Amino acid sequence: MKYTTLPNTDIRVSKICLGSMTWGEQNTEAEGHQQIEYAISQGVNFIDTAELYSIPAKKETQGSTERIIGTWLKKSGKRDDVVIATKIVGPADFSMHIRKGGFTKLELEDAINKSLKRLQTDYIDLYQLHWPERQTNFFGKLGYTHNQSDSWNDNFKEILQSLEGFVQTGKIRQIGVSNETPYGMMRYAEEAKKGGQKMITIQNPYNLLNRKDEVGLTEILHRENIGHLPYSPLGFGMLTGKYLEEIPKNSRVGLFPNYNRYMGENSFKATRLYNEIAKKHGISLTQLSLAFVNQQPFVTSNIIGATTLEQLTENIDSINKTLSDDIIKEINEVHQQIPNPAP
């Protein structure tokens, strides 16, 4: 395994982060524990979750993933050996069963305390805002369209001040954002420069079918020393190649057809071309896709997920693959032909 630190901290994390959002829906508690044990045996020490999980979001399973991690922490006694990241939901129709508000101090306190209870711990290493309060382009929207009726008021400063209070009490150690835009990331960075807690990471989708963060965000990450935690590095499984012939019944898209963000015509075209590159160089499409993300200079840790140990083994092993300059050149040629087919 390879390691780095979360930016501006001494928190050491593996370059592969174990994603967990299927635990409690597609995976049982026992399977979740088994995945954690295997990942740790391979040097992974970073686990990402959220109060929303498992997915798809529904009242009956909300919080189940944190609870599964919590029971493992209790039985293993290894809390200090792992770095735990979790998130508070933003406002949305599909998260109304959790809370109707945004990121007020009271909502943050409620969410943090409930996550701590489910996780059976007294601190969270990295606490993230799952998506912005304001109306903006995320979850598959490439461009921003301004809505004149948006009632959001600028509250970046207030959010940072509230989160800083929870850092001071020891409930959380560091803070970050998720599904955030370059505008939002820069606003948080500028507010932090005035004194106070800094958002040290951003968790956004990033993969061969969605490289939009390279356009406006990566300069901010480099110049402001902020880490990128890519999620969906395999594009909901599209970049394993398993959907090229048919949709397996037990796959995420097979079980939940609305998770079709990566299923457009151009995504299939691009995936076939990337698959040919992988075959040419004697590696799997999965490892080509993950290795590409792993070796991006702005990536702090790559959030991988799996529903089987076989998948998890291959995903974690991608850390041992380095793509040559020739392979990167071939990948970029496809990207120029079909850029960001699944933003």
Residue, then its C-alpha position, 0 to 999 in steps of 0.5 A: m500500500k502507498y500512503t500520504t497525509l490529509p493536506n495540512t494535517d498529520i493524519r496518515v491515510s492509505k492512497i486507497c480508501l474503502g467506500s462502504m455505501t452498499w453495506g446494509e443494502q447489497n451487502t450484509e453486516a458480516e460482508g461489510h466486516q469481512q471487507i474491512e478486515y480484508a482491506i486492513s490486511q492489505g494496508v488500507n486504513f481509510i474508510d468513507t461513509a455517510e449518514l445517508y447510506s446505504i444506497p439507494a437512500k431510504k428511511e428503512t436503511q438510513g444509517s445502516t452503513e455507519r452502524i455496520i462500521g460501528t459494530w466492527l469498531k466495537k468488536s475489533g477495538k481498532r478505532d485508533d488504527v483507522v481513519i473514518a470519514t462521514k458526511i451530513v446530507g444536504p437538502a434534497d427531496f430524497s433526504m427529507h426522511i433524515r432532515k429538512g434543513g441545511f447546515t445550521k449549527l443545530e442540524l450539524e450538531d444533530a447529524i454529528n451526534k447521531s453519526l458518533k452514536r452509530l459509529q460507536t466512537d467519540y470522534i470523527d476524523l474527517y467530517q464532510l458536507h455531502w452536497p451543497e445547500r445552494q442550487t448548483n450543478f452536481f450529481g450529473k449536471l455539467g453546466y450551471t444554470h442560475n435560478q432567480s428564485d434560489s433563496w440561498n444566502d451566502n453562509f460559507k463563514e457561518i458553516l465554517q464557524s459552526l464546524e470549527g466549534f465541533v473541532q474544538t470540542g473534539k467531536i471531529r478532527q478535520i472537515g471537507v466537502s463533497n459534490e462541490t464546485p470550484y466556486g464553492m471550494m474557493r469560497y471556503a478557502e478564502e473564508a478560512k484565510k481570514g482565520g479559522q477552520k479550513m476545508i482540507t478535502i473535496q470528495n467528487p466523482y472522478n473517473l475516465l468518463n468524468r474528468k470535469d474537475e480537471v477543468g476548473l478545480t484542480e488548479i485550486l487544489h494545487r494552489e490552496n493545498i486541498g486534497h481530492l478524494p475521488y468517488s465512483p472511480l469505476g463509474f458505477g461499474m461501467l469501467t469494469g466492462k461488465y455492462l458492455e454485453e448486458i446488464p447483470k441482474n445483481s449489479r447496481v444498475g440491474l437492481f436500481p435502474n435509476y442509477n444510470r448516470y454512466m449509461g449513455e451512448n457516449s459512455f459505452k463508446a468511450t468504455r469500449l475504447y478504453n477496454e481496447i487500450a487495457k487489452k492491448h497492454g495486458i491489464s483489466l479495464t478495472q485496473l486501467s481505470l483505477a490506476f489512472v485515478n490513483q496516479q493523478p497528482f491532485v488525488t489524495s486517496n481513491i475511494i473504491g467500493a465493491t460488493t464481493l471480495e473478488q472485486l475488492t481484491e482487484n480494486i485494492d491491487s490497482i495501487n500496484k499498477t503504474l500506467s506508462d506515458d504511452i498508456i496515458k497518451e492513448i487514454n488522453e486521445v480517447h478523452q479528446q474524442i469523447p470528453n466527459p460523457a458522464p459528468 
